[in-house]
Amino acid sequence: MSLKIRLARAGAKKRPYYHIVLADSRSPRDGRFIEKLGSYDPMLPLEHEARVRLSAERIQHWLSQGAQTTDRVARFLGKAGLAPMPTWREQPVKSAPKKKAQERAKEAEAA
């Protein structure tokens, strides 16, 4: 059984609120979970202290037991100092500008 620390959506339509939970990786996003480890309210301003709440002791416990985090939760833990800040992934090649767009950008720089 692989464990994930991930977000489970709650809240009303267009008013998201997320619980940070420990769940089996096979269980549904908003379904069964093992333990609630915190919360995330994206509607609050960035500097508000209640935007992200974490249970540091329990998170450290589950990380030591081998639980993996999702990308978003890893960023929360990195900012809180509970885990190393994840490295940013490189931009996928498919989403890079195509040949004509690159040529137009070079022309704009030259002009």
trRosetta pair geometry for C-beta under 8 A, 3 or more apart (Angstrom, degrees):
i j d omega theta_ij theta_ji phi_ij phi_ji
1 24 5.6 -63 -166 -125 104 105
2 24 7.3 98 70 -159 51 62
2 25 4.6 -6 87 0 100 130
2 68 6.8 0 173 12 105 117
3 22 5.9 3 -177 -174 114 96
3 23 7.3 153 -153 80 68 26
3 24 6.6 -56 -103 -100 58 42
3 25 7.0 -158 -116 -34 9 85
3 34 7.2 -37 -132 12 114 147
3 62 6.7 -117 128 -173 144 108
3 65 7.2 17 41 105 149 109
3 66 6.9 106 40 96 107 78
3 67 4.0 -60 102 -111 113 86
3 68 7.0 150 88 21 59 68
4 22 7.3 164 83 -151 40 51
4 23 5.8 -26 64 66 88 76
4 24 7.6 44 19 152 89 12
4 25 4.7 99 -22 -88 118 79
4 67 6.7 160 -100 -169 11 88
4 68 5.5 -31 -109 73 66 85
4 69 7.3 121 -164 -113 67 22
4 70 6.5 53 -178 -45 112 87
5 20 6.7 20 177 175 91 94
5 21 7.4 -176 -148 92 54 32
5 22 5.5 -27 -96 -95 71 71
5 37 6.4 -32 -142 38 108 156
5 59 6.8 67 -127 -135 155 89
5 62 6.5 123 -67 108 116 136
5 63 7.7 -31 -18 -71 142 81
5 67 5.4 79 -31 145 95 125
5 68 7.2 -157 19 95 78 35
5 69 4.6 -27 63 -104 105 75
5 70 7.1 -133 89 4 60 75
5 73 5.2 -164 116 143 94 157
6 20 7.5 -172 101 -149 19 60
6 21 6.6 -28 67 63 64 76
6 23 6.4 -61 41 35 106 110
6 29 7.6 -99 126 -137 131 71
6 69 7.4 158 -70 -157 59 52
6 70 4.5 71 -112 -17 88 126
6 73 6.0 -123 -109 -21 35 140
7 18 4.3 -18 -162 -172 109 134
7 19 7.2 135 -158 69 56 42
7 20 6.2 -37 -96 -98 60 59
7 21 7.6 99 -138 20 16 82
7 29 7.9 1 94 -168 67 97
7 40 6.5 -51 -118 36 115 134
7 70 6.9 -86 3 53 83 145
7 72 6.2 -20 -21 84 128 135
7 73 6.6 -170 -40 -58 82 101
8 18 6.5 139 64 -161 40 73
8 19 4.7 -22 60 61 99 96
8 20 7.9 173 17 -91 80 12
8 21 4.9 14 -7 10 122 131
8 23 7.4 105 -62 -33 119 141
8 29 6.2 157 -122 157 66 65
8 30 5.2 121 -166 -114 91 52
8 33 6.3 -92 -46 -48 151 142
9 16 6.2 -62 -145 -147 100 97
9 17 7.6 109 -164 70 57 47
9 18 5.7 -41 -101 -102 48 79
9 29 6.7 21 10 138 95 116
9 30 5.7 -57 53 -83 78 111
10 17 4.8 -49 81 86 87 94
10 18 6.7 153 22 -104 80 24
10 19 5.8 57 -11 -19 124 98
10 30 7.6 141 -70 -135 62 109
11 15 4.9 -136 169 107 113 78
11 16 5.1 132 68 -154 145 21
11 17 3.4 131 -54 16 121 92
11 18 7.8 -46 -3 -44 120 45
12 15 4.3 26 61 48 90 117
15 43 6.6 2 -155 -64 69 147
16 42 5.7 10 84 41 112 116
16 43 7.1 163 60 -39 68 96
17 39 7.2 -8 175 -171 92 108
17 40 7.6 163 -168 85 50 55
17 41 5.5 -8 -125 -110 83 76
17 42 7.9 -153 -96 21 39 75
17 43 7.5 -41 -76 4 78 113
18 39 6.7 152 89 -162 56 60
18 40 4.3 -11 67 61 108 99
18 41 7.6 -164 31 -73 71 35
18 42 7.4 52 2 -18 110 98
19 33 7.9 -159 109 27 125 167
19 36 5.5 -57 -179 -136 121 105
19 38 7.5 152 -168 87 55 43
19 39 5.6 -36 -113 -104 53 75
19 40 7.9 -165 -79 22 9 76
20 36 7.3 99 75 -169 56 63
20 37 4.9 -74 110 76 97 90
20 38 3.9 2 47 64 126 89
20 39 6.3 -133 5 -67 86 21
20 40 6.2 87 -47 -20 99 100
20 54 6.8 -21 62 -108 157 75
20 73 6.1 128 -138 -119 110 113
20 76 7.3 -118 -98 85 145 162
21 33 3.9 -32 167 -158 136 157
21 34 7.5 140 171 44 91 61
21 35 6.9 165 -157 86 70 42
21 36 5.4 -41 -103 -107 83 54
21 37 6.3 155 -111 14 24 87
22 33 6.3 120 72 -179 45 98
22 34 4.7 -54 100 60 96 106
22 35 4.7 13 41 52 114 86
22 37 5.8 83 -29 -31 92 121
22 62 5.4 -120 -106 -135 143 161
22 67 6.1 -54 -136 -132 108 152
23 27 4.9 -109 173 60 114 126
23 31 7.7 111 -151 78 142 78
23 32 6.8 134 -140 104 106 60
23 33 4.1 -69 -82 -118 98 78
23 34 6.1 174 -98 1 39 82
24 27 4.7 94 64 -14 90 105
24 32 7.5 7 28 97 104 103
24 34 7.2 104 -32 -38 73 108
25 68 7.8 20 -77 52 123 116
27 31 4.9 -141 169 86 95 116
27 32 4.8 -106 -150 64 141 86
27 33 6.9 -179 100 -77 151 52
28 31 3.4 87 57 -12 96 125
28 32 7.6 84 40 20 80 68
33 36 7.0 85 106 -68 136 64
35 58 6.6 -132 137 178 140 136
35 62 7.6 -160 59 -67 131 138
36 39 8.0 13 178 -60 110 81
37 54 6.8 1 145 -152 88 68
37 55 5.0 -125 -163 41 60 106
37 58 5.4 -151 -122 100 91 120
37 59 5.4 102 -172 -73 131 86
37 62 7.3 -80 -89 16 142 145
38 52 7.0 26 157 179 130 70
38 53 5.0 -172 -160 99 89 64
38 54 4.1 -23 -92 -106 149 45
38 55 5.6 -154 -63 -1 82 74
38 59 7.4 3 -23 -58 120 123
38 76 7.9 176 98 145 151 146
39 52 7.6 -173 92 -146 51 38
39 53 4.9 16 47 49 84 105
40 51 7.0 14 -153 155 62 64
40 52 5.2 4 -109 -107 80 74
40 53 7.8 -154 -68 27 44 64
40 76 7.0 -94 -89 -94 125 147
41 44 4.8 59 104 -4 109 110
41 50 6.6 5 33 127 132 86
41 51 5.6 -120 63 -139 82 46
41 52 7.9 -149 27 -64 65 41
42 51 7.5 65 -98 -161 29 96
44 48 4.1 -97 161 63 118 149
44 50 6.2 -164 -108 82 173 85
44 51 4.4 -145 81 -91 122 83
45 48 4.8 112 61 -23 78 104
45 51 7.3 -103 78 -69 40 128
46 51 6.8 11 -141 -66 25 172
48 51 4.8 114 78 -39 92 98
50 53 6.4 -8 -150 -52 57 108
52 76 5.2 -165 -158 -143 146 114
52 79 7.7 79 66 80 158 129
52 80 7.4 -126 116 -59 127 118
54 59 6.0 -15 179 -25 108 147
54 76 6.8 156 -67 147 128 115
54 77 7.3 134 -127 -95 157 67
54 80 5.7 -15 29 -107 151 173
54 82 6.9 -122 140 -24 153 152
55 58 4.3 13 117 32 118 114
55 59 6.1 146 84 -22 67 90
56 59 5.8 -61 -143 38 28 110
56 60 6.2 27 161 -18 66 107
56 80 7.3 -150 -95 149 102 131
56 82 5.8 -151 -135 -98 87 124
57 60 6.0 -59 -152 36 26 108
57 61 6.4 29 151 -22 63 107
58 61 5.4 -50 -148 33 35 117
58 62 6.4 26 157 -13 67 105
59 62 6.1 -59 -147 40 30 103
59 63 6.2 31 155 -19 65 108
59 77 6.8 -168 166 -110 143 115
59 82 5.8 17 106 173 134 151
60 63 5.8 -55 -144 38 30 111
60 64 6.3 30 156 -19 64 107
60 82 6.5 -124 -68 -161 85 103
61 64 6.0 -63 -156 36 27 109
61 65 6.6 21 149 -16 64 109
62 65 5.3 -54 -147 38 39 113
62 67 4.2 3 154 6 96 144
63 66 7.9 113 -178 -21 30 9
63 67 5.7 -78 -87 56 39 93
63 69 7.7 -11 -100 -39 101 107
63 82 7.8 161 -14 152 155 102
63 83 6.7 -157 -126 -84 157 118
69 73 4.4 -132 -169 94 105 110
69 74 4.4 139 106 -66 127 80
69 77 6.4 -91 -113 5 169 141
69 83 7.2 179 1 43 152 171
70 73 4.9 82 52 17 80 104
70 74 6.8 -139 91 -12 36 91
71 74 5.7 -57 -149 32 27 114
71 75 6.8 28 154 -20 62 101
71 86 6.8 -127 -144 81 68 169
72 75 5.8 -52 -158 30 34 111
72 76 6.8 34 147 -17 64 102
73 76 5.4 -48 -152 34 40 115
73 77 6.3 37 151 -16 69 104
74 77 5.8 -54 -146 40 32 109
74 78 6.2 37 152 -24 64 107
74 83 6.6 -86 -148 93 70 138
74 86 4.5 53 133 -35 128 129
75 78 5.5 -52 -145 35 31 115
75 79 6.4 29 157 -16 64 105
75 85 7.4 40 -128 -148 53 76
75 86 6.4 -70 -71 29 65 111
76 79 6.0 -59 -151 37 28 107
76 80 6.3 17 155 -10 64 112
77 80 5.7 -61 -143 45 32 106
77 82 4.4 -85 -161 70 86 106
77 83 4.0 27 133 26 123 110
78 81 7.7 41 179 -68 28 26
78 82 7.9 -83 -58 51 21 68
78 83 5.9 -60 -72 82 60 80
78 84 6.4 -3 -113 132 94 29
78 85 3.3 101 -168 -104 131 60
78 86 6.0 -116 -49 -1 145 67
79 85 7.3 77 -54 -103 50 101
91 95 6.0 -107 173 75 98 113
91 96 6.7 115 118 -72 117 80
92 95 4.9 78 70 11 94 101
92 96 7.6 -135 102 -24 53 80
93 96 5.6 -35 -161 0 44 119
97 101 3.8 -119 -177 99 111 128
97 102 5.3 146 105 -58 114 76
97 105 6.9 77 107 -19 167 138
98 101 5.2 88 54 15 68 106
98 102 7.1 -130 102 -8 31 93
99 102 5.8 -59 -150 34 28 111
99 103 6.5 28 154 -19 64 105
100 103 5.6 -53 -150 35 34 113
100 104 6.4 34 152 -18 66 103
101 104 5.7 -51 -147 36 34 112
101 105 6.4 37 152 -21 64 105
102 105 5.6 -53 -150 34 32 114
102 106 6.6 33 152 -19 64 103
103 106 5.8 -54 -151 35 32 111
103 107 6.4 32 152 -18 65 106
104 107 5.6 -55 -148 37 33 112
104 108 6.3 35 153 -21 66 105
105 108 5.7 -53 -147 35 31 112
105 109 6.5 32 153 -19 64 104
106 109 5.7 -53 -150 35 33 111
106 110 6.3 31 153 -19 66 106
107 110 5.7 -55 -146 37 32 110
107 111 6.3 29 156 -20 65 109
108 111 5.9 -57 -146 35 30 110
